[in-house]
Amino acid sequence: MTSRTKYERQSNMNIINPQNYFTNKQIQKIIKLLGNNYRPNCIVIYETRTDVLKSMFRYSEVFTSFIFILLGKIEGLFYQPKNRVSVFIFSENDDGDDKESKQLYSLHALLEDCDRFATSFLDIHSKEISKIMKWKEEWTVEEES
């Protein structure tokens, strides 16, 4: 990651995040909304492919999926043995390249290992999430069929 990367440990959760799309405080508030349903030990946010290249040997799950990650085919990974979530902001999404779209789809990727309720959770809490993220409009997520 870059020198701007912030490392923060809150409630036994390590956040590795350059903080250009999300602040650590925003991530913590989103995780707090989930209650005890979702508590990863570590969240790693990759904003660019360069971030992945710099740390690909650090995390085995990133190394083993390296090509698919660089091609933008993977939005997020959950590595169960370490209870670690990786989010790839640069991944493809069908809703544009604006910052809010990337934030919304990255939030969905953050919750991906809880995918059964990720979409409904984001939609139910869209007003509160919009406030946390300081978005001008309230968003909803639509699942592709």
C-alpha positions in Angstrom: 0.0 0.0 0.0 1.0 3.6 -0.2 2.6 5.7 2.5 -0.9 7.3 2.9 -2.3 4.0 4.1 -3.7 4.2 7.6 -3.4 1.2 9.9 -6.0 1.2 12.6 -7.0 -1.4 15.2 -10.4 -1.0 16.7 -12.2 -3.7 18.7 -9.7 -6.3 17.5 -10.3 -5.3 13.9 -7.4 -4.2 11.8 -8.2 -1.9 8.9 -5.6 -1.4 6.1 -7.0 1.4 4.0 -5.5 4.3 1.9 -8.7 6.2 2.9 -9.3 7.9 -0.5 -12.7 6.2 -0.9 -13.6 5.3 2.7 -12.3 6.6 6.0 -11.6 4.0 8.6 -14.3 5.7 10.7 -16.9 5.1 7.9 -15.9 1.5 7.7 -16.2 1.1 11.4 -19.7 2.6 11.4 -20.9 0.3 8.6 -19.5 -2.7 10.5 -21.2 -1.5 13.7 -24.6 -1.4 11.9 -24.2 -5.2 11.4 -24.0 -5.8 15.1 -22.4 -9.1 16.0 -23.4 -10.7 12.7 -20.2 -9.6 11.0 -16.8 -9.0 12.7 -13.8 -9.6 10.5 -10.4 -9.5 12.1 -8.9 -7.5 9.3 -10.3 -5.5 6.4 -7.9 -4.6 3.6 -9.0 -2.0 1.0 -7.2 -2.0 -2.3 -7.9 1.2 -4.3 -5.7 0.5 -7.3 -4.0 -2.4 -9.0 -0.7 -1.0 -7.8 -1.9 -1.6 -4.2 -2.4 -5.2 -5.1 1.0 -5.5 -6.8 2.7 -4.0 -3.7 1.2 -6.5 -1.3 0.4 -9.6 -3.4 2.9 -11.8 -1.5 1.7 -10.6 1.9 -1.7 -12.3 1.7 -2.1 -15.8 0.2 -5.6 -15.3 -0.9 -4.6 -12.3 -3.0 -1.6 -14.2 -4.5 -3.7 -17.2 -5.5 -6.4 -15.0 -7.2 -3.9 -12.5 -8.5 -4.8 -12.6 -12.3 -8.5 -12.4 -11.7 -8.1 -9.5 -9.3 -5.9 -7.5 -11.7 -8.5 -8.1 -14.5 -11.1 -6.6 -12.2 -13.2 -9.8 -12.0 -13.1 -10.0 -8.2 -14.7 -7.3 -6.1 -13.8 -8.8 -2.8 -12.4 -11.9 -1.0 -13.1 -13.4 2.3 -10.3 -15.5 3.7 -11.9 -17.6 6.4 -8.8 -19.0 8.2 -7.8 -15.5 9.1 -11.3 -13.9 9.1 -9.9 -11.3 6.7 -11.9 -9.4 4.0 -10.2 -7.8 1.0 -12.0 -5.3 -1.1 -10.9 -4.3 -4.6 -12.3 -0.8 -5.4 -11.0 -0.8 -9.0 -13.0 -3.9 -9.9 -15.6 -3.7 -12.7 -19.1 -2.5 -11.9 -21.9 -1.8 -14.3 -22.9 1.5 -12.7 -20.1 3.8 -13.7 -16.7 5.0 -12.4 -17.9 7.8 -10.2 -16.8 7.7 -6.5 -20.2 7.0 -5.0 -20.8 4.0 -7.4 -17.4 2.6 -6.5 -18.1 3.1 -2.8 -21.5 1.4 -3.0 -20.2 -1.6 -4.9 -17.2 -1.8 -2.6 -19.6 -1.8 0.4 -21.4 -4.7 -1.2 -18.1 -6.5 -1.7 -17.2 -5.9 2.0 -20.4 -7.7 3.0 -20.1 -10.3 0.3 -19.4 -13.2 2.6 -22.8 -12.4 4.1 -24.3 -12.2 0.6 -27.6 -13.7 1.6 -28.4 -10.4 3.3 -25.9 -8.0 1.9 -28.2 -6.5 -0.7 -31.2 -6.2 1.6 -29.0 -4.9 4.4 -27.7 -2.1 2.2 -31.2 -1.3 1.0 -32.8 -1.3 4.5 -30.0 0.9 5.9 -29.6 3.0 2.8 -30.6 6.3 4.5 -28.2 5.8 7.4 -25.4 4.6 5.1 -25.9 7.6 2.8 -25.3 9.8 5.9 -22.2 7.9 7.0 -20.7 8.1 3.5 -21.9 11.7 3.0 -23.6 10.9 -0.2 -26.0 13.5 -1.7 -28.5 10.9 -2.6 -29.8 7.7 -1.1 -28.8 4.6 -3.1 -30.1 1.1 -3.4 -28.5 -2.1 -4.7 -30.1 -4.2 -7.5 -29.0 -7.8 -7.9 -28.3 -9.0 -11.4 -30.5 -11.8 -12.5 
